[in-house]
Amino acid sequence: MFNRSFKSPLRSKLAIGLSLAALSAVPSVASADALAQSYLSITNFRIATGSVPVGGSVTGDGNVSVGLGAATANTGFINGNAIGNFNATVALGAGYVAQTAITGTPIMPQTSYAGGTSFVNGIGIVGAPGFTTGASALSDSTVSLVPQGNGIALTATNTTFGWQFTVVTPTALTINFDATMFLRTFLAGTPLISGNARSSVAWNVAVQDSNGATVFSWAPDSVGAGSVTGAVGGTATNGFSLNTGISSNLFTQQSVVNRTAGGSFQAISGTFAIGGYSLNITHKTDAEARVEVPEPGTLALVGLSLLGLGVVGRRRMTKAAA
């Protein structure tokens, strides 16, 4: 008889080879599902100054790009009036619900789709004519993938908002808003499949002078006391990180990652000198799902190779034992 220490590896090779060969014969067995969402909602956004600036104007644009397999779609809106409203929504496939966070227990994706929304309502400038309440903005990127093979779904939204203004008396800016964030990734599939799902959010505000130099910048990326940069300086308080991301990776099992947060934010700048300035806000979300399944031919080739190695090894050890 041959040595028992070699029996287990041989049996393992034979078993793996047979399994791979079986998977290659039934390719639908090799599949995975993926879901990713990034959702960031800003409400009650307000900008106040110690002395009312003059000559202000507002611009804004929202862009959404989605991709599902080989299909892609893009859209954008530009609005330069004093109200600053726009709403850009794009979807490929069926199943996307605009401006809706996927809350609760994650469930298995049912369809393949990609969708995104970029939404702004109001300008949030305290003291602006006809404007007395805070502004709101929402960015949502959601993808779902239910393939019987390789697949990819991508969504990215980008909202920008600008305020051109002139300071006639040295003054400081105070920025306040509330935010809610949902990040979610979900992966589930059979072994021998690799996949990933990721989602992220990013928010920041920056003020440039008439020469284009950034004199004030705030990118909330921490909890509690935050930091601002630039020559003007200032202080900030963050409810949570508005610049973050999560991901799931799948090789042999289900992977679920969720992150939910809500809170209030405030930043108070130092004193702006007399002159012209440009305030710009960026609000982004993105979501991606990818699934990579070996081709049936590849599975069969690897399976036959392992079967061959197992058979040859078994024969050699049988001869050696004789």
C-alpha positions in Angstrom: 0.0 0.0 0.0 1.1 3.6 -0.6 1.8 6.0 2.2 -1.4 7.4 3.8 0.2 10.9 4.0 -0.3 11.2 0.3 -3.9 10.1 0.2 -5.5 13.2 1.4 -3.9 15.6 -1.2 -4.6 13.2 -4.0 -8.2 12.9 -3.0 -8.4 16.7 -2.7 -7.1 17.2 -6.2 -9.5 14.7 -7.6 -12.4 16.2 -5.8 -11.6 19.8 -6.8 -11.0 18.7 -10.4 -14.4 16.9 -10.5 -16.1 20.0 -9.0 -14.5 22.4 -11.5 -15.5 20.1 -14.4 -19.0 20.0 -13.1 -19.2 23.8 -12.8 -18.0 24.1 -16.4 -20.7 21.8 -17.5 -23.4 23.9 -15.7 -22.2 27.5 -16.0 -25.3 29.0 -14.5 -24.2 27.5 -11.2 -21.4 30.1 -11.1 -23.0 33.4 -10.4 -23.1 36.3 -8.0 -25.3 39.2 -7.0 -24.1 42.7 -6.0 -25.6 45.8 -4.7 -24.0 49.2 -3.8 -25.5 52.5 -2.8 -24.2 56.0 -1.8 -26.8 58.4 -0.5 -26.1 61.9 0.8 -28.8 64.4 1.7 -28.1 68.0 2.8 -30.9 69.9 4.4 -31.4 73.4 6.0 -28.2 74.7 4.3 -27.6 78.3 5.2 -24.8 80.8 4.5 -24.8 84.0 6.6 -22.4 87.0 6.8 -21.7 89.6 9.4 -22.4 92.3 6.8 -24.5 91.7 3.7 -22.3 91.2 0.5 -23.4 92.9 -2.7 -23.3 92.0 -6.3 -24.0 88.3 -5.6 -25.0 85.7 -8.2 -25.7 82.0 -8.0 -24.8 79.2 -10.4 -25.3 75.4 -10.1 -25.1 72.2 -12.1 -25.8 68.6 -11.5 -24.4 65.7 -13.5 -25.2 62.0 -13.4 -23.3 59.2 -15.2 -24.5 55.6 -15.1 -23.3 52.5 -16.8 -24.7 49.0 -16.9 -22.6 46.4 -18.8 -21.7 48.1 -22.1 -24.5 50.7 -22.0 -23.8 54.2 -20.6 -25.9 57.4 -20.1 -25.1 60.9 -18.9 -27.1 64.0 -18.2 -26.6 67.5 -16.7 -28.4 70.6 -15.8 -27.1 74.2 -15.4 -29.0 76.9 -13.7 -27.8 80.4 -13.0 -30.9 82.1 -11.5 -31.4 83.4 -8.0 -33.3 80.2 -6.9 -30.7 77.7 -8.0 -33.0 74.7 -8.5 -32.1 71.7 -10.6 -32.8 68.0 -10.7 -30.9 65.5 -12.8 -31.9 61.8 -12.7 -30.7 59.0 -15.0 -31.4 55.2 -14.9 -30.6 52.1 -16.9 -32.5 49.0 -16.4 -35.6 48.6 -14.1 -35.6 48.9 -10.4 -34.0 52.2 -9.4 -36.0 54.4 -7.1 -34.8 58.0 -7.3 -33.9 59.9 -4.1 -34.5 56.9 -1.9 -32.1 55.3 0.5 -32.1 51.5 0.7 -32.6 51.1 4.5 -33.3 48.1 6.7 -32.0 44.6 6.2 -30.2 44.2 2.9 -32.0 41.8 0.5 -30.8 39.9 -2.5 -30.9 42.1 -5.6 -33.7 41.1 -7.9 -32.7 42.9 -11.2 -29.7 44.6 -12.8 -29.8 48.4 -13.0 -27.8 51.6 -12.4 -29.3 54.9 -11.4 -28.4 58.3 -10.0 -29.9 61.6 -8.9 -28.4 65.0 -8.4 -30.9 67.4 -6.8 -30.7 71.0 -5.4 -33.5 73.2 -4.1 -32.8 76.8 -3.1 -29.6 78.7 -2.5 -29.4 79.0 1.3 -28.1 82.6 1.4 -29.5 84.3 4.4 -30.8 87.8 3.4 -31.1 87.0 -0.3 -34.3 88.6 -1.8 -37.3 86.3 -1.5 -35.3 83.6 0.3 -36.0 82.9 4.0 -35.5 79.1 4.4 -32.5 76.8 4.1 -31.5 75.1 0.9 -31.4 71.3 0.3 -29.3 69.1 -1.9 -29.3 65.3 -2.5 -27.0 63.0 -4.4 -27.8 59.3 -4.8 -25.9 56.6 -6.7 -27.3 53.1 -6.7 -26.4 50.0 -8.7 -27.6 46.4 -8.6 -26.1 43.4 -10.5 -27.7 40.0 -10.9 -25.6 38.3 -13.6 -25.1 34.7 -14.6 -21.5 35.6 -15.5 -19.3 38.6 -15.5 -20.9 42.0 -15.0 -20.3 45.6 -14.0 -22.6 48.5 -12.9 -21.3 52.0 -12.2 -23.0 55.3 -11.1 -21.4 58.6 -10.3 -23.2 61.9 -9.5 -21.6 65.3 -9.1 -23.3 68.4 -7.9 -21.6 71.8 -7.8 -22.9 75.1 -6.5 -21.3 78.5 -6.8 -21.9 81.9 -5.3 -20.1 84.9 -6.7 -20.1 87.9 -4.2 -18.3 91.1 -3.3 -17.4 92.1 0.3 -17.8 95.8 0.9 -17.2 95.7 4.6 -14.7 93.1 6.2 -16.9 90.2 7.3 -16.9 86.5 8.2 -19.0 83.7 6.8 -21.0 81.2 8.8 -22.1 78.0 7.2 -24.7 75.6 8.8 -26.5 72.5 7.5 -27.8 69.1 8.5 -26.8 65.9 6.7 -27.9 62.2 6.4 -25.7 59.6 4.8 -26.4 55.9 3.8 -23.6 53.7 2.4 -24.4 50.1 1.6 -22.7 47.2 -0.2 -23.9 43.7 -0.6 -22.3 40.6 -2.3 -23.4 37.0 -2.4 -22.4 34.2 -4.7 -20.9 30.7 -5.2 -17.2 29.8 -4.7 -14.7 30.4 -7.5 -16.1 33.9 -8.1 -14.5 37.2 -7.3 -16.4 40.4 -7.0 -16.5 43.7 -5.3 -19.0 46.4 -4.4 -18.0 49.9 -3.2 -19.7 53.2 -2.4 -18.4 56.6 -1.3 -19.5 60.2 -0.6 -17.5 63.5 -0.7 -18.5 67.0 0.2 -16.5 70.2 0.5 -16.7 74.0 0.3 -14.0 76.4 -0.9 -13.7 80.1 -1.3 -11.4 81.7 -3.9 -10.4 85.4 -4.1 -10.4 87.4 -7.4 -6.9 86.0 -8.2 -8.1 82.4 -8.0 -6.3 81.6 -4.7 -8.2 79.5 -2.2 -8.5 81.5 1.0 -10.9 79.3 2.8 -11.5 75.5 2.5 -13.6 73.1 4.6 -13.9 69.3 3.8 -15.6 67.6 6.8 -13.7 64.3 7.2 -13.9 63.7 10.9 -16.3 63.8 13.9 -16.5 66.7 16.3 -14.0 69.6 16.0 -13.0 69.8 12.3 -10.3 71.8 10.5 -10.4 74.5 7.9 -7.5 75.6 5.7 -6.5 78.8 3.9 -5.4 82.3 4.7 -8.7 83.4 6.2 -8.8 80.5 8.7 -11.7 79.7 11.0 -13.3 76.9 13.0 -15.6 73.9 12.2 -17.8 71.3 13.9 -18.6 68.1 12.1 -21.5 65.7 12.8 -19.7 62.9 11.0 -17.3 62.4 8.1 -18.7 63.6 4.8 -15.8 62.2 2.9 -15.7 58.4 3.3 -16.3 55.1 1.6 -16.9 51.4 2.2 -16.4 48.2 0.1 -17.2 44.5 0.1 -15.1 41.8 -1.5 -16.3 38.3 -2.3 -14.3 35.1 -3.0 -16.1 32.4 -1.2 -18.9 33.9 0.9 -21.5 36.6 1.3 -20.2 40.1 2.3 -22.3 42.9 3.6 -21.1 46.3 4.8 -23.4 49.2 5.9 -22.7 52.7 7.2 -25.4 55.1 8.3 -24.9 58.6 9.9 -26.7 61.8 10.5 -25.8 65.1 12.2 -25.3 68.8 12.1 -22.4 70.8 10.7 -21.1 74.4 11.2 -18.1 76.3 10.0 -17.2 79.9 10.9 -14.5 81.6 8.8 -12.1 84.3 9.7 -12.6 87.8 8.4 -12.7 88.3 4.6 -11.2 91.5 3.4 -12.9 93.9 1.0 -13.0 92.4 -2.5 -14.5 89.8 -4.8 -14.9 86.1 -4.0 -16.2 82.9 -5.4 -17.7 80.2 -3.1 -17.9 76.7 -4.6 -19.5 73.6 -3.1 -19.0 70.1 -4.4 -21.3 67.2 -3.5 -20.5 63.7 -4.9 -21.6 60.1 -4.5 -20.5 57.0 -6.4 -21.3 53.3 -6.4 -19.8 50.4 -8.3 -20.5 46.7 -8.5 -18.3 44.2 -10.3 -18.5 40.4 -10.6 -15.9 38.2 -12.3 -16.8 34.6 -13.0 -14.2 32.2 -14.7 -15.2 31.2 -18.2 -16.6 27.6 -18.4 -13.6 26.7 -20.6 -11.2 27.9 -18.0 -12.9 25.9 -15.2 -12.9 22.8 -17.4 -9.2 23.2 -18.2 -8.2 23.7 -14.5 -10.4 20.8 -13.6 -8.9 18.4 -16.1 -5.4 19.5 -15.1 -6.1 18.7 -11.5 -7.7 15.4 -12.4 -4.6 14.6 -14.5 -2.2 15.4 -11.8 -4.2 13.4 -9.3 -4.3 10.3 -11.6 -0.6 10.5 -12.5 0.4 10.9 -8.9 -1.7 8.1 -7.8 -0.2 5.7 -10.4 3.3 6.7 -9.5 2.8 6.1 -5.8 1.0 2.8 -6.5 4.1 1.6 -8.6 6.4 2.8 -5.8 4.4 0.9 -3.2 4.6 -2.2 -5.4 
